[in-house]
Amino acid sequence: MHKVKLLNGASSLEFLPNLSAKLGPKIFIKRDDEGGRGGGGNKLRKYERIIADAIDKKADTLIIAGHYQSNAARELVGAACQLGLKSIVVCKDMIPEQNPTFNQNGNALLLKLMNAKIVPISTHDDFQAEMEKVAKDVIKSGHLPYIIPFGGSNLLGALGYLDCANEIIEQFGSIAGKSPDYIVTPTGSGGTMAGLVAGFAIENMSTKVIGFSVLHKDETIKNIVTNLTAEIITSVKPNSNIEANFELDTNFVGDAYGATTESGKKAIRMLAELEGLFLCPVYTGKAMAGLIDYIEKNKVKNDDTIVFIHTGGMPLVHAYYNTFE
Ligand SMILES: *Cc1c(COP(=O)(O)O)cnc(C)c1O
């Protein structure tokens, strides 16, 4: 399962001195928001194997579905530009909270600058069916399409986060001589979390991965992560009896995917003021709000060490500019 190179080596792991001093435990941040084309973010790790698979299959046109502020689409189009592939984004409105420029700035603007081909569909249209229609048109025009799985969260994509777990084990080990007590990540389609969970489990680390859901408000996401983790473990270590160590919390989604929460906004301001780092209202802000709550409730203790995964998404801060007024 080889990769196309979209990233330049390991992302950095940084200590957050001021946030740690304020909250208690030692908090580090894994900078998966940095590096790679299209502005960077967690999808690039997933695309390294997914796009390699597309190229193996002789595809020249990548098709992805998402909303107008999709990080996944922005990163895919950026990677496609770099590799000289075509890309098509099937788009619909999915986010309830909007302002007059919502579909014109942030990721939408960056997609436009990359001259992304957008196919708008209506809100009740089915993504998969519409992507398949687009794929048929691509074939008719003499090209070969490849449909990107939702959120890049199939086995190939999630293996990118197994790579990330191994990077953290090495980087954190050289700082602290052990593995961190907790990994904290936002969880949308589940591939980021499943790859991390599998990675720490396979290396037999006691590290617990805490995922804060930003999309599903029910058990669906727990099942997705459980099944994908098992699939990764089976593919890497067949017939092993490896146990996954994770917790999935669905209490920080707020009203819906993409709807802002007070605790998320507070977390965004806190990281900006204390550390000069930018989180977003859709993903990382909600996960950081979850971590802050766990520390306040003493579920995470002052002598624990935490690595927070910065999965990217800064363009969303611009899209949601009015929520910070
Ligand atoms: C897609 C995305 C996530 C969610 O990752 P999944 O693997 O889909 O769970 C988190 N943060 C950002 C910034 C994202 O773009």
PDBQT file of the ligand as one rigid body, heavy atoms in Angstrom, charges set to zero:
ROOT
HETATM    1  C1  LIG A 401     -12.011  16.371   8.145  1.00  0.00    +0.000 C 
HETATM    2  C2  LIG A 401     -11.510  17.080   9.345  1.00  0.00    +0.000 A 
HETATM    3  C3  LIG A 401     -11.570  16.479  10.614  1.00  0.00    +0.000 A 
HETATM    4  C4  LIG A 401     -12.204  15.150  10.853  1.00  0.00    +0.000 C 
HETATM    5  O1  LIG A 401     -11.389  14.056  10.496  1.00  0.00    +0.000 OA
HETATM    6  P1  LIG A 401     -12.082  12.658  10.240  1.00  0.00    +0.000 P 
HETATM    7  O2  LIG A 401     -10.972  11.772   9.860  1.00  0.00    +0.000 OA
HETATM    8  O3  LIG A 401     -13.069  12.866   9.150  1.00  0.00    +0.000 OA
HETATM    9  O4  LIG A 401     -12.753  12.228  11.477  1.00  0.00    +0.000 OA
HETATM   10  C5  LIG A 401     -11.065  17.168  11.688  1.00  0.00    +0.000 A 
HETATM   11  N1  LIG A 401     -10.527  18.395  11.536  1.00  0.00    +0.000 NA
HETATM   12  C6  LIG A 401     -10.467  19.006  10.341  1.00  0.00    +0.000 A 
HETATM   13  C7  LIG A 401      -9.886  20.372  10.286  1.00  0.00    +0.000 C 
HETATM   14  C8  LIG A 401     -10.956  18.370   9.205  1.00  0.00    +0.000 A 
HETATM   15  O5  LIG A 401     -10.889  19.006   8.025  1.00  0.00    +0.000 OA
ENDROOT
TORSDOF 0
